[in-house]
Amino acid sequence: MEYPFEKYRSTSRDKEAFLKLLPNVSAALPEYFRALSVAHHSIEQKNMFNQPQGIRQSTGLTSSLNLLLVAMVNDRVIGVNADLVKFIDALRILVLKWYSFGNDLKACVYFGYYYYTHKSASEHEVRQQLDAIRFLVDESSRVSEDTGILQLMKPPNSRRWYAAESHIGDKLYPLTVQAGDFARVDLPRPAYQVSFKASQLFDLRVPITLTDQELERPEISHGKAIVSCPSCGQKCRIDVYKRMEIKCPTCHQVWTQST
Ligand SMILES: [Zn+2]
């Protein structure tokens, strides 16, 4: 099976910048990847229904995640008081970036399995660890304003998505998630939760959660729909086709959507 993010690669310049600007994170990631890769066995071992047997953790995974979270705060890729969702999103971006330098695919697959499909277990784990590390780091530590670091942490996705009949899609990046791989949830607040339960494709380029503000559900009637520009929010009334390329009359942003 080929995973949709499998060919995702960064430049060697990006790698140099990463090693230089994020020294603690760079030192912590190899051990985290090693532990994720070991835990990947729990996906390979299928039960009689051909489903993975569940999560198999190792102590190595817990301690390496702990070191990585501390490193993230010390390298200021995230502020120590950021919320859980932001920490997990930053983890996702770092793991994908580290992979894009030519590191282990299995580690990423397990990361996706744990954080998308077993969301509550993984959130519980990160929450517990954050409670513990907040005593270990400088409490006033904030996210860096260094443009190099911001560039490295730029996600491979936007937060401007649309819902179509049987998938959700990113308006600005060529990313889609099919029905069965996401679900609508009402708690703790209305959102779309990506699980990759059906396809098990674990596309790490896709955010784990999209709130209602981030995902538009255009109403279609008489072949027309109202959609909003992902850059300036301008509402546009459009003719509906299977696949549409739309240009904003106000800011000229071009984006694509399908139905
Ligand atoms: Zn616009």
Boltz pocket constraint, residues with backbone or C-beta under 6 A from the ligand:
constraints:
  - pocket:
      binder: B
      contacts: [[A, 229], [A, 230], [A, 231], [A, 232], [A, 233], [A, 234], [A, 248], [A, 249], [A, 250], [A, 251], [A, 252], [A, 253]]
      max_distance: 6.0
